[in-house]
Amino acid sequence: MNCLTVSTECPSCGAPLDFAEGTNSLKCLHCQSNLFVTGRKQVLSYLVEPKLDEKLAAALAIKEQRDRGRSEFRSVRSRLYFIPYYRMTGQDLTWEEAEKKVVPDYDAPVDGDTGLSNILMSESYGNFTLEREAKLFGAAAELFGKLAEKVFKKEPERPEKQTPLPGSQTERFGQTGKPTGYSKDIQIDAGESHGPKTGQYLSGDLALLDRYVEKNFLACELHGLGLYSLGVRPSVLRLQLFRKETIGSNAKAVTPSLDSKDAESVGLRTALTQAQLSRQVIGRVLSIIYFPFWVIDTDCCGKRSISIIDAVSKAFIKTDAPEALCNVLDQEMKEDPEVAGFRPLVCPNCGWDLPVRPDDCIFFCSNCNKAWQIRGSLLNEVPFTVAKVDGMEKNKAIQYLPFWVFRAGDKEGRPFYIFAPAFRYRRLKILMDIALNFTRLQPSYVASDNKNEELTGCYYDSEDGLLLAALARSVLTAKDINGFRDACSKELSPSEAALTWFPFKIEGNYLAAPFGIMSIPKNLLL
């Protein structure tokens, strides 16, 4: 995603302070103060500073009118408007019914080179890549081998079945290269996050797609004027915190007509044509960006003309806007927009400096052994446990990773728990793999009584964890596609949620899970 940069001043020393939109904590590089940014999960407002002043904007509008044959002007009125746009970001996890791919039939009768020609023309090989060329070469070799077999009537040798080496990747994840323990009718797409779907699917299989959501759209009723989206402009500009004194007396901020709830619905819309079985967007951030436009109202020989000029790029958006435009722009703003604030990032219990991890919403104090979560402008304590796992060697390097553990009723007379990772990871699919493996195993552990100073904060709060848990529950309880649909339609209402840190063994560049046989690349942790 494009992380927008916000520029402001440090509340402690007044030095310039830059941070990315959605940041929860930061450090002032001048006075070294640790700050946490208030307003998490609120719709915060920012603005873009105009680059075009009033005189130049009016001159551009007059020149445009003269180029159109209008020379005598009775009046020229100009005003700067900040038009609101919603911006939504998040991480999309979608389960879809996988497309059935066309696989060449290698066992078909070989008639000259007809079989090879069919493969060459097969849609499944499409555009040539190294991987597809390798598959094509292998298919051609096998077909020529079958042709030779028919000619010489010789039975081809079959290699003996090989046993996977202990600890190998095949043994860890099964012959298919996917985590074991799922329903036989459900498989996970092993393709890249942002690339095309890969892998072979049978009828009734599921594909897990993960992508990042980044969308901005108009927040007021100004349709038909070419103001639909900001595009990439905010990505190359620095935002400022919305303040009325920054706007000026001759400028006006337009009131959003779309409330935040409806804005989330618009932001979650997707153009995907394939049927979605289940979809969750976690880590959502919804904000408003006020972008400056000059509205120049000219009266030339009794004929009124309204022009809209981009106050940053100096480009004309509209030269003959309707007069009803002013009625929408001049509506009074009823409430002041929410703006991010700053407070010292210290433990509310002991005053110890909390670690600066910009994306975390839960911080851990290593001095008094307490966890704190951002709630608006406050830090509220969150109860937690640290798992003590039997068999974990003390002389091994260990890294603790946080999970949300939800109790989702009982199964076979025992409590059933769903485990959802609370740490941020570059591959969303691996997060889902971890949730499925932990939940399938239903591991047993006890809470450690020892003080632990090596715990890190959490990226996902309990609300996001619940969304992940709902997806994991649907996959593990379904036996087929229809069962998956039914499971997705049922809301997950856990009786309790516990924040728990589990120890992972550091084995070179990998982190080995404490339960089962699973490891994840350490360098993909964020």
Secondary structure, DSSP 4 states (H G I P E B T S, - for coil): --PPEEEEE-TTT--EEEEETT--EEE-TTT--EEEE--BTS-EEEEE---S-HHHHHHHHHHHHHHTT----SEEEEEEEEEEEEEEEEEEEEEEEPPPPP---TTSPP-TTHHHHHHHH-GGG-S--HHHHHHHHHHHHHHHHHHHHHHHT-PPP-PPPPPPPTT-HHHHHTTTTS-SSS-TT-----S-SSS---S---TT-EEEEEEEEEEEEE-SS-TTSS-S--TTGGGGSEEEE--HHHH-TTEEEPPP-S-HHHHHHHHT-----SPEEEEEEEEEEEEEEEEEEEEEEEEETTEEEEEEEETTT--EEESS--TTHHHHHTPPP-SPPB---EEE-B-TTT-PBPP--TT-SEEEETTTTEEEEEEBTEEEEE-EEEEE-TT--TTS-EEEEEEEEEEEEEETTEEEEEEEE-S-BS-HHHHHHHHHHHHHH----EE--S--S----BSS-HHHHHHHHHHHHHHHH-SSHHHHHHHHHSPP--SEEEEEEEEEEEETTEEE-SSSS-EEEGGGB-
